[in-house]
Amino acid sequence: MNKLKGWSMSVTKDYTLQQLAEGLPKSLLNASDKELEGFQLIIDETIRLREGHRNLQKLIKTFSTSQIQRT
């Protein structure tokens, strides 16, 4: 993934699909299929990690709320 080194982009809810596409560097657009597959794995894992983090936050909030109600 040498062509992708140094590339980072903060994705927020405010970005439109067009803005994301326009922000892609040429190195990503010219990446090989193998590099893109690796990049896709990173994106997929990032999404799973973010969903897991949200679920963990909900569990902690639920646990904290239930503990407060018991005391």
C-alpha positions in Angstrom: 0.0 0.0 0.0 2.9 2.4 -0.6 0.7 4.6 -2.8 -1.7 5.2 0.1 0.9 6.1 2.8 0.4 9.5 4.3 -3.2 9.7 3.2 -5.8 10.5 5.8 -9.2 12.1 5.7 -11.5 12.8 8.6 -14.9 11.6 7.7 -17.8 13.4 9.5 -21.5 13.4 9.0 -21.2 16.8 7.3 -19.4 15.4 4.2 -21.5 14.6 1.1 -20.6 11.7 -1.1 -19.5 14.2 -3.8 -17.2 16.0 -1.3 -15.6 12.7 -0.3 -15.1 11.7 -4.0 -13.5 15.1 -4.8 -11.2 14.7 -1.8 -9.7 11.4 -2.9 -6.0 11.8 -3.7 -4.7 10.6 -7.1 -2.7 7.9 -5.3 -6.0 6.3 -4.2 -7.6 6.7 -7.6 -4.6 5.1 -9.2 -4.2 2.3 -6.6 -4.1 -1.3 -7.8 -7.0 -3.7 -7.1 -4.9 -5.4 -4.4 -4.3 -2.0 -2.7 -8.0 -1.1 -2.9 -8.9 -4.5 -1.4 -6.6 -3.8 1.5 -8.0 -0.3 1.9 -11.5 -1.7 1.9 -10.6 -4.1 4.7 -9.3 -1.1 6.7 -12.6 0.8 6.1 -14.7 -2.3 7.0 -12.8 -2.8 10.3 -13.0 0.9 11.1 -16.8 0.8 10.7 -17.0 -2.3 13.0 -14.8 -0.7 15.5 -16.9 2.5 15.5 -20.1 0.5 15.9 -18.5 -1.5 18.8 -17.5 1.7 20.5 -21.0 3.1 20.2 -22.4 -0.2 21.6 -19.9 -0.1 24.5 -20.9 3.5 25.3 -24.6 2.5 25.4 -23.8 -0.5 27.7 -21.8 1.8 30.0 -24.6 4.4 30.1 -27.2 1.7 30.8 -25.1 0.1 33.5 -24.3 3.5 35.1 -28.0 4.5 35.1 -29.0 1.2 36.6 -26.3 1.5 39.3 -27.5 5.1 40.2 -31.1 4.0 40.5 -30.1 1.1 42.9 -28.3 3.5 45.3 
